[in-house]
Every structure is written in C-alpha cells, then in structure tokens.
Amino acid sequence: MKVFQEKYAELNGQTVTAYTMVNNQGMEVTSIDYGCIITKILVPDQNGTFENVVLGFDTLEEYQQHSPYFGAVVGRHAGRIENAEFTLDGTTYNLAKNNNGNHLHGGLQGFDKVIWNTEIREKKDSLILEFMYLSKDGEEGYPGNLKMKVRYTLNNDNELQISYEGISDQRTVVNVTNHSYFNLSGNLKRDILDHTLTLKSNCFLELNGELIPTGKIHPSENSVFDFQMGRKIKDGVVSCDPQNVLAGNGYDHPFLLAENQHEEIQLYDEESGRGLVMETNQPAVVLYTGTQLANNFSILGVTSRKYLGLCLETQGLPDSLNHPHFPSAILEKDEIYKSITKYKFTNE
C-alpha cells in the first residue's frame, strides 16, 4: 500500500495538500485537506477497468465557485435547521442563514471550507489519513470549542472507512457526514437513474416545501420510497408523489435505518457491474439524487446536470433540534461524539 502527497493549491498563504492512498488491488482514494474533500475514488468495473466513481474537481477554484459540497465533510450540523436557530439549555443560538433563511451543512464557513491539519499513518494492511480541526466557540453560531478528528482508512479489501470523533468543552450539537456524490458508471459516462438502491429501511421523513422535515415519519411500504427489495432511482423521478415532486422530481429525503453495520445500504450499477455496500452506526441516511445540480459548469470535462450523481449521507436527522421525538444531536460536555461509515466497493 502506498500514499502520495502533492501541493494542490494555496489559500490565504496556506498550502492545500492532496493525498492519494493506493491499496494493493489498485484502488485509489484522493482527498485534500481543505474540507476533507474526497476528489476521486478509482475502482474497477467487472472487466477490471479502473475509473472514478465520485464527482469532483481538479482545482480549488472550482470547488469554491461551483461545488455543492462535492466530497466534503459537512458540519457542525449536516442538513437543514429551520430558521437557522435552536434552543439549548434555555439559550437560543442564531446560526448562519445560508439556505433561504435556514441553516444548511454548518453554515457559510462550515467544516467543508476550512483547512484541516493532517497526519498520515501506515499500517500493515491499511492506510490512514487523520484530519484534525478546532471549531471555536461561536463559530457559525454554535456553542463550545469542539475538537474534531476525521479518519479516512483504506484497506486491501477495497473498503474505505470514514470515522468521526468530536469533544467539546460545552454542551453543544454535532451531526457530521461526508457529502460525496457517487456515480458507479465510471468517469461520469451515464447518469444515476438506472442505479439500483437497496435500503434496510421501512420509513422516511416527510419534507416541507423548503426540504426541511415536518416532523412526520411516513411508512415507505408500497410506495416509491420503499427500497427494501431494491429500486431504480428513476422510479422517484417519474413519480407523481408530492414528496418526489417537491424534491425536484427525485429524492432529498432522510430514511431511518432498521439495521446498523449489516450491509444496510447497497448501490449497484448493472452495466458496469460496480457495487457499493455501506454500513454505519448512524440512525439515518439521506438520499439526495442531485436534483439541484446546476448545468453552468463542468466536472472533469462533463457538463454538470441533474441526476449526474447521488449522495448517501449517513447521519443523524436534519432539524432534529426542533423535533424532540427525533434522535438527539446534543453532545454533552466532555462526551465523545463517534460516527463510523464503511464503504465497500465490489465489481461483480
């Protein structure tokens, strides 16, 4: 196994570095220390051809100008928070309003837009990139000095594990995820409408017109939100269900997981033979089918467009701070926040 590093860009006098981990099977994962962004994942198809299966850019300027969180770690709180405020211990905290008066993915200068300190660790059968960042008390409106660590671990079984740890000197809120857009066709040859998704989930959250949970949890059986037996993404695109329509003719919904760390999320592209199996300790996954991707820029030579990639964001529930019956995103003082998601790539 090998790891390479090179200068990627310079930002305000600081060097942004790109790190490429390569395992003994030839799988490559490239990430940068700006936002912990995963820029490329190269895995083989059924014929052994290695191609990129995530959306990303070659330059920092493109990320700054066009990126809808491609490949980034988002936080302190992933997803939307209604009216960009929450109350904790009797104090109302006003957050950055960066999404129609609401708060999205940590705000204007969230985890995705800062440079993290990085360490490389090499073990016998794995490579580890550890990213570290101190989110100071009051940053984007959040309370507490929060020390965050994010680890990307690649092994020889074509598995990438992302683990998150955080500890705060005050009671605060934390809900972190990775926002990679996957397209298993390879090098963006096709969109993701014929990808088949299987989820161990029997319910999802209803959204309002601003894509914020209403608080209602809907059963998914016998609907286009039922992925228990596998379903093509295009089913939600052609659906007349009001929830698909308001999401831009597709999905932007949290699904509550019925199982954890037991192959609960599976994505498959029949033409390439590539598969992705995900396991997590988080209560939900947000399925976003790229319905808001603009078409005024290119991604590695391919014009951006709706449905060019999809996100599977393992996390706590969006806007949970305003819905007491949702799993809590509150982190107690000196408690350790821990989140793990494993991504295993196959080519059958």
C-alpha positions in Angstrom: 0.0 0.0 0.0 1.2 3.5 -0.8 0.3 7.1 -0.1 1.4 10.1 -2.2 1.0 13.8 -1.4 1.4 16.9 -3.5 0.6 20.5 -3.4 -3.0 21.1 -4.6 -3.4 24.8 -4.2 -2.6 27.8 -2.0 -5.3 29.6 0.0 -4.6 32.7 2.1 -0.9 31.9 2.4 -1.6 28.3 3.4 -0.8 25.2 1.3 -3.7 22.9 0.4 -2.3 19.4 0.0 -3.7 16.4 -1.9 -3.3 12.9 -0.6 -3.7 9.8 -2.6 -4.0 6.4 -0.9 -3.5 3.3 -3.1 -4.1 -0.2 -1.9 -2.6 -3.5 -3.3 -5.7 -4.0 -5.5 -5.1 -0.7 -7.3 -8.0 1.2 -5.7 -7.2 4.8 -5.2 -8.7 7.4 -2.9 -7.6 11.1 -3.3 -8.6 13.7 -0.8 -7.5 17.2 0.1 -7.1 18.8 3.5 -9.5 21.6 2.5 -12.8 20.4 3.8 -11.5 16.8 3.9 -12.8 16.7 0.3 -12.7 13.3 -1.4 -11.8 14.4 -5.0 -11.6 10.9 -6.6 -12.2 7.3 -5.9 -10.9 4.9 -8.6 -12.3 1.3 -8.5 -12.6 -1.4 -11.2 -15.6 -2.4 -13.1 -16.5 -6.0 -14.0 -13.8 -6.0 -16.7 -11.1 -4.7 -14.3 -11.1 -1.1 -15.7 -10.4 1.5 -13.1 -12.5 4.6 -13.3 -13.5 7.5 -11.0 -16.9 6.9 -9.2 -17.4 10.3 -7.4 -18.0 13.8 -8.6 -15.1 16.2 -8.0 -12.8 18.9 -9.5 -9.2 19.3 -10.4 -8.8 22.8 -8.9 -9.6 24.5 -5.6 -11.1 27.4 -7.5 -13.8 25.1 -9.0 -14.7 23.9 -5.5 -15.0 27.5 -4.3 -17.1 28.6 -7.2 -19.3 25.7 -8.1 -19.2 22.9 -5.6 -22.5 21.7 -3.9 -20.4 20.1 -1.2 -18.8 17.6 -3.5 -17.0 15.0 -1.4 -16.7 17.2 1.7 -17.2 16.7 5.4 -20.0 18.9 6.5 -20.8 20.1 10.0 -21.1 21.0 12.7 -24.6 20.0 11.8 -25.4 18.3 8.5 -28.7 19.0 6.8 -31.1 21.9 7.3 -32.0 23.7 10.6 -35.3 25.6 10.2 -35.0 29.4 10.7 -31.3 28.9 11.4 -31.8 28.7 15.2 -32.2 26.3 18.0 -32.6 26.5 21.8 -30.3 24.6 24.2 -30.5 24.9 28.0 -32.7 27.9 27.7 -30.4 29.8 25.3 -31.4 30.5 21.7 -28.5 30.2 19.3 -28.7 32.0 16.0 -26.8 30.3 13.2 -25.6 31.4 9.8 -28.5 31.7 7.3 -27.2 30.2 4.1 -30.2 28.5 2.7 -33.4 30.6 2.2 -33.3 31.9 5.7 -32.4 28.4 7.1 -29.1 26.9 8.1 -27.5 24.2 5.9 -24.5 21.9 6.4 -22.7 24.0 9.0 -23.2 27.5 7.6 -21.2 29.9 5.5 -17.8 28.7 6.8 -18.5 25.2 7.8 -16.2 22.2 8.1 -16.2 22.0 4.2 -14.5 25.3 3.8 -11.6 25.2 6.2 -8.1 23.6 6.0 -7.6 20.7 8.4 -4.3 19.6 10.0 -3.4 16.2 8.6 -1.4 13.1 9.7 -0.6 10.0 7.6 -0.4 6.7 9.3 0.7 3.5 7.6 -0.2 0.0 9.0 0.4 -3.4 7.6 -2.9 -3.8 5.8 -4.3 -0.2 5.8 -3.5 3.4 5.3 -5.0 6.2 7.4 -5.4 9.9 6.9 -6.3 11.7 10.1 -7.7 15.2 9.7 -7.9 17.5 12.8 -9.7 20.8 13.3 -10.7 23.0 16.2 -14.1 24.6 15.7 -14.0 27.5 18.2 -16.8 28.6 20.5 -19.2 30.8 18.5 -18.1 29.6 15.1 -21.1 29.9 12.7 -23.2 30.5 15.9 -22.5 27.1 17.6 -21.5 26.9 21.3 -18.4 25.3 22.6 -14.8 24.7 21.5 -15.2 21.5 19.5 -12.1 19.4 18.7 -12.9 17.2 15.6 -11.0 14.3 14.1 -11.9 12.6 10.8 -10.1 9.5 9.7 -10.1 8.0 6.2 -8.9 4.4 6.3 -8.3 2.4 3.2 -7.6 -1.4 3.3 -6.8 -4.1 0.8 -10.4 -5.3 0.6 -11.4 -2.2 -1.3 -13.0 -0.8 1.8 -12.9 2.9 2.8 -13.9 3.6 6.3 -14.7 7.2 7.5 -14.7 7.7 11.2 -15.5 10.9 13.1 -14.7 11.9 16.7 -15.5 15.1 18.5 -15.2 16.5 22.0 -16.5 19.9 23.3 -15.8 21.9 26.4 -19.5 22.9 26.5 -22.8 21.2 25.8 -23.4 21.6 22.1 -24.8 19.9 19.0 -22.9 17.7 16.5 -24.1 15.9 13.4 -21.4 15.3 10.8 -21.4 13.4 7.5 -19.5 13.1 4.2 -21.2 14.6 1.2 -19.7 12.5 -1.7 -21.8 12.2 -4.9 -21.5 8.7 -6.3 -21.8 7.6 -9.9 -20.8 4.0 -10.4 -20.9 4.1 -14.2 -17.3 5.3 -14.0 -15.9 8.7 -15.2 -19.5 10.0 -15.4 -20.3 8.1 -18.6 -24.0 7.9 -17.6 -26.3 9.5 -15.1 -27.5 7.6 -12.0 -31.1 7.0 -13.0 -30.6 3.2 -13.7 -28.6 2.7 -10.5 -30.4 0.3 -8.1 -30.6 1.2 -4.5 -31.4 -1.2 -1.6 -32.0 0.1 1.9 -32.9 -1.7 5.1 -35.4 1.0 6.0 -39.2 1.0 6.2 -39.9 4.7 6.8 -38.7 8.1 5.7 -39.2 11.7 6.8 -41.8 14.0 5.2 -40.4 17.3 4.0 -41.9 20.7 3.6 -41.5 23.0 0.6 -38.1 24.1 1.9 -36.9 20.5 2.2 -37.0 20.6 6.0 -38.6 17.7 7.9 -42.1 18.4 9.1 -41.7 16.0 12.0 -43.9 13.3 10.4 -42.4 9.9 9.8 -44.0 8.0 6.9 -44.0 4.3 6.3 -42.4 3.5 3.0 -44.0 0.2 2.1 -45.8 0.0 -1.2 -44.5 3.4 -2.4 -41.6 4.7 -4.4 -39.9 5.3 -1.1 -39.7 1.6 -0.5 -36.1 0.4 -1.3 -36.2 -2.7 0.8 -36.2 -5.1 -2.2 -34.2 -2.8 -4.4 -35.5 0.0 -6.7 -34.1 2.1 -9.5 -33.5 5.7 -8.8 -35.6 6.7 -11.9 -38.7 5.4 -10.2 -38.7 8.6 -8.0 -38.0 10.8 -11.0 -41.1 9.8 -12.9 -43.3 9.6 -9.7 -46.2 11.9 -9.2 -45.9 11.6 -5.4 -45.9 15.1 -4.0 -42.7 14.3 -1.9 -40.8 13.4 -5.1 -42.1 16.5 -6.9 -41.1 19.0 -4.2 -37.6 17.4 -4.1 -37.2 18.4 -7.7 -38.5 15.2 -9.2 -36.4 12.8 -7.2 -35.2 12.3 -3.6 -33.7 14.5 -1.0 -35.1 12.6 2.0 -33.8 11.1 5.2 -34.5 7.3 5.6 -34.5 5.8 9.1 -32.3 2.7 9.1 -33.8 -0.5 10.5 -30.4 -2.1 11.0 -26.9 -0.9 11.5 -23.5 -2.2 10.4 -25.1 -5.1 8.5 -24.9 -4.1 4.8 -27.9 -1.8 5.2 -27.2 0.4 2.2 -26.4 -1.1 -1.2 -26.0 0.7 -4.5 -25.5 -1.1 -7.8 -24.9 -0.2 -11.5 -25.7 -3.2 -13.7 -23.9 -2.0 -16.8 -20.5 -1.5 -15.1 -21.0 -4.3 -12.5 -19.8 -1.9 -9.8 -21.5 -2.1 -6.4 -21.2 -0.1 -3.2 -22.1 -1.6 0.2 -22.3 0.8 3.1 -22.5 0.2 6.8 -22.9 2.8 9.6 -23.7 3.3 13.2 -25.8 6.3 12.4 -29.7 6.3 12.6 -30.4 7.5 9.1 -29.2 8.0 5.6 -30.2 11.0 3.5 -30.7 10.0 -0.2 -30.1 13.0 -2.5 -30.3 12.4 -6.2 -28.7 15.5 -7.5 -31.9 17.3 -8.4 -30.4 20.7 -7.8 -27.2 20.3 -9.7 -26.7 23.3 -12.0 -25.6 23.0 -15.6 -23.3 26.0 -15.8 -20.1 24.2 -15.1 -18.2 21.1 -16.0 -17.0 18.2 -13.8 -13.8 16.7 -15.2 -14.9 17.6 -18.7 -18.6 16.5 -18.3 -21.2 19.2 -18.1 -23.0 19.1 -14.8 -26.7 18.3 -14.8 -29.5 16.8 -12.7 -29.0 13.2 -11.7 -25.3 13.1 -12.5 -24.6 11.8 -9.0 -26.3 10.8 -5.9 -25.5 11.2 -2.2 -25.9 8.7 0.6 -25.3 10.8 3.7 -25.2 8.7 6.8 -26.0 10.9 9.8 -28.5 12.0 12.5 -31.7 13.5 11.3 -31.9 17.1 9.9 -33.6 19.7 12.1 -33.6 17.2 15.0 -33.1 20.1 17.3 -36.6 21.3 16.6 -38.2 17.9 16.8 -37.8 16.3 20.3 -39.0 12.9 19.0 -36.0 12.6 16.6 -32.8 11.1 17.8 -30.8 13.8 19.6 -27.8 15.6 18.1 -26.9 17.1 21.5 -23.3 16.4 22.6 -22.7 16.7 26.4 -19.6 18.5 27.7 -16.5 16.2 27.5 -18.6 13.4 25.9 -17.0 11.9 22.8 -19.1 12.1 19.6 -18.4 9.0 17.4 -19.7 8.2 14.0 -18.5 5.5 11.6 -19.4 4.6 8.0 -17.7 1.9 5.9 -17.8 1.9 2.1 -17.0 -1.4 0.3 -16.7 -1.4 -3.5 -17.4 -4.5 -5.5 -17.2 -5.4 -9.2 -19.3 -8.5 -9.9 
